[in-house]
Amino acid sequence: MTAPTASPSVALLGAAPRSSARLRTSGLFMGVASALAFSSSGPFVKPLLEAGWSLGAALLVRMGVAGLVLSPALFLAMKRQRGFLRRHWRLIAGFGLMPVLGCQLFFFSAMQRMPVAVALLIQYLAPVMLVVAVWVRTRKAPSALVLWGSVVAIVGLVLVVDISGASFDLIGTLFALAAAVCVCAYFVISERAGDDLPPLALAASGLLTGAIVMGILCATGILPFQAPAVSVVLAGVSVPWWMPLLWVAGIATTLGYALGVMAVPRIGSRVASFVGLSEVLFALMFAWIFLAEVPAPVQFAGGALILVGVVLVRADASSTGSLPPTPPAPGP
């Protein structure tokens, strides 16, 4: 009688947790790196807009270049999966119109009316909005911890926009809140990425979709297109226009979206939205270094409350790691 051998399923029980832990760890690193990349966009684009570039021109170049850099991933997915665009066009269109085009258009519109870090702090109320989305979809009231966290975050928002101060801008605040809605869509759609819809292919197709729509808006005159050959000042140094734009399009946007859509499926939308808060801190650092933008003390306090509120919301033990599963998009 031979000794029994371990079944493959038993042998894999020890390997699966380690593999899952590695995926989560890599996802966390990707999420932080994505936030770091994204955070440099505002401080580098804002001087261009102030020097005469139109928002449409800056975003068209940003999305177009990043989409082309990532396009090999899209072509590979189309080659491996017959009817790729036909099967996933709804998610691709949604990603291109909201997390890419909508988020950038609203955020940079807000950024033109308020400091970069303040616009980002308002935008990153998105985790609280995700909690409301779960409440509406599941009809299950959140816990007391979640409700308190949401209240703290809203109080922080009031302090960040500094309604009593002369710098308050209602339209800029509404733009930033609209960007927050688009950030919610970013986490929800990115979580749908996987073997059937490769994350990099999703990022590439979404960026190209956003660039095409932006090109149409500029070509028809709905949005102005102005791209003068100007110089801008970053950290006290005058540089030609193409240097900050090349960084934003070729590195910040490309790495931001690429690493972000790969991180969300690994760690879930709940953790990813929390990790994304680090973008606020990185952006504050970049804006301080390159633009000498320092928020008022009351806005620092408001930003801290927003962060505390979101931490409370996301630390709730009864929360799941992600939103409830969304029904798959209909096939062709």
N, C-alpha and C positions, 0 to 999 in steps of 0.2 A: 504494500500500500504506500503510495507516494504521498509526500507531504503536500497539503493543499497550498495552492498559490493564490496570491492576492489578486482579486479581480481588477480589471482596468478601472472600474468605477471607484473602487476603494483607493487605488493608488492615486487617482486623480484628486481625491478629496483633499489631500494635503497640498497639492500643487495649485488648485483653483484659488484658495484664499490668497496665496502668495502672488499669483498672477493678477488677481483683482486688486490687491494692495499696490502693486507696481503701476497698474493702470491709474488708480486714484492719485498716486504720488506724481506720476507724469502729468496727469490732468491738472493738478494744482500748480505745478511749475509752468505748464502751458498757459493757464489762466492768468497767473501773475505776469508772465512775459507779455501776454496779449494786452493786459492793462497798461503795462509800461510803454508798449509800442503806441497804443491808442493815445495815451496821455500827452505825447509830444506833438500831436497833430494841431491842437488848438493854438498853443503858443507859437508854432511855426507858420500857421496860415493867417492868423490875425494880422500880423504886420503887412502881409501881401494885400489883404482886403483894405487896410488903411492907406496903402500906397497907390490904390487905384484899380486893383484887380476886382472883377465882379465875382460874386459868390458862385454864380453858374460856371464861370470859366475855371475857377479853382477846383470845384467839385468834379467837373467833367474830366480834368486832367488827373485828379486824384483817383477817381474810380476807374477811369479808362486804363491808366498805366498799371494799377494794381490788378485789374482783371486780366490784362494781357500777360502779366508776370505769372499768374496762377493758371492761365488758360491750358497749359499742357495737362494738368490734372483733369480738366473738363473733357479734353479730346480723348484722353485715355479711358475715361468713364463711358463716353459715347461709343468708343471702339469695343469695349468689353460688354456693354449692355445695349442690346438692340432696342431702339425706341426710347432711349434714355430721356430725352427732352419731352417726348410725348407723355411719358409716365409721370414725370416729376414737375411738369410745368407749373402746377399750382404752387408748390412749395418754392420753386425757383422764383416765380413772379412775386410771391409774397415776401421772400427774403430780399429781393432786389428793390421792391417798392417801399418796404418799411425799415428793416434793420440797416439797409444800405442807403438808399436815396432819402427816405423820410428822416431817419435819424440824423444824417449829416446835414441835410437842409435845415432842419429845425434847430439843431445844436449850434451850427455856425451862425444862423440868424440871431439866436439868443446871444452868442458870444460877441457879436458886433455891438450889443447894447449893454453888456455887463461883463465883469471880469470872467476869465476863463474858468477859474476854480468855482465861482459861484454858479455859473451855468451848469457845470458838471455836478455840483452838489444837488441841485434841483433835479437834474436828469436822473440821478441815482436814487430817487424815490421809487424807482422801478421795482425793487424787491417788495416794497409794501403794496404796490399795485398788483404784483403777482399773488400776494396773499388774498386780496380782494377778488381776483379772478378765480382762485380756488374756492372761495366762499360762495361765489355766484354759481359756479359750475356744479359743486357738490352739495350746495344748500346746507352745509355743515358749518356752524359758527366757529370761528377760530377761538383758541384758548385765551384766557385772561392775559397771559404773557404776550401773546401776539397783539392783542388789542392795546395793551399798554405800550408796546414797542411802536405801534403805528401812531399812537397819540404823541409820543415823544418825538418821532420823526416829523410829524406835522408841525409841532411847536418849533422844531429846528428849522423847518422850511420858512416859517414866518420870520424867524430871526435872520436867516440867510438873505432873504429878499429885502430885509430892512425897510419895511413899509413906511416907517416914520422918517426915513432919511431921504435926502434929495436925490440919491442915486437910484431909488426904486424905479423900476421900469416894468409896467404891467405887461406890455406886449412881449418884452424879452422873457419875462417869467412864464407867460403862456407858451412861447416857443420852446422853452426848456422843458415844460411839462409835457408838451407834445412829443419831444424827443424821448422822454421817459417812457411813454406808451410804446414807441418804436423799439426801445431797449427791451421791453417785455417781450415783444414779438421776436427779437433776436434770440433770447434764451429759449423760448418755446420752440421756434423753428429749428434752431441748432440742435436741440435735443433729439430731433427726428432723424438726424444724420446717422449713417451706419454703413453696413456693407452694401445695401441696396442704393443708398444715396451717399457716396463718399463725401466727407466733410470738405475737402479741398475743392471738389467739383461743385459743391453747393456754394462755397465762397466765390469761386471764379465765375460761375453762372450768375450769381446774384450781383456781383460787382459789374459785370458786363451789361446786365439788364439795367442796372441803375445808370450806367454811363450812356446807354442808348436813349433812355427816357430823358436824361438830362440834356443830351445832344439835341433831341427834338424840341425840348423847351427853349433852348438857346437859339436854335435855328429858326423857330417860329416867332421869336421876339417876346415870348411870354416871360422869359428871364433874360436880362441883359448879358452880353458876352463881351467883356473887356479884359484884355491881357497885355498891358503895356510892359515894356522892358524897363523895369524899375530896380532900384536898390532898396534893401530894407535893413534895418538895424536890429541885430540880435545880440544881446549881452554887450551892448556898446560897440559892436563891430558891424560895419557896413558890408553887406554881401549881396551879390546879384540875385535876382528873383528866382533863378532856376535852382539854386542851392537848397533853400527851404522846401521848395515844391518837390524836388527830386527826393528829398528825405521823406516827406510826408507820403508821396505816392508810391515810391519804390520800396520803402522800408516800413514806415509806421503803419500805413494802411494794409499793405500786403501781409506783414507779420501779424498785425492786430487781428484781422479777420481769419487768417489761416490758422493761427494758434488758438484763437477763440472757439471756432467751430469744431476743432479737434478736442478741446478741453471739455466742453459742455456734455457730450455723450459719456465721457469718462467719469465725471463727478456729479452730474445732474444739474438741473437748472437752479435748484435752491442754493447749493454750495457755490455754483458758478456765479450767481448774482451777488453773493456775499464777497467772493474773491474779487469780483469786478469793482468793488468799492475802492480797492487800492488805486484805481485809476485817478480818483479824486486827489489822493495824496501825492501821486506822481505828478499830476497836472499842476498842482499847487507849487511843487518844487520847480518844474520847468518854467511856469509863468513868473515865478519869483526870480529865477536866474536870468531868463532871456527877455522878459518884458517888464521887470520891476513892478509887477502887480502884487500888492499885498492887501488881502481883504481886511475890512475893519474888524476891531475886536469883537463886536456883536455878531459879525458873520462867522468868525472863528468859532464862537460859542454855538451858533446855530449849526455849523457843520459838524461839530462834535456831537450835538444832540441827534442829528440825522444818522450819524454813524452808530451811536448807541442804540437808537430806535431800531435800526435795521438789524443790528446784532441780536437784540432781544427777539425780534420777529423770526430770525433765522435760527436762533439757538433753541427755539421751542422744541421740546422733546417729542411732542405729538406730531410735529410737521414731518412730512415725507421729504425725501431728497429731491423730489422734482414735482412738477405739476401732474395732475391726473393724466393718464394717457389719452392722447388725441386720436380719434378714429383715423385710420389710414386714408390717404387721399384716394379717390376713385381711380381705377385703372383706365386705360385707353378705351 
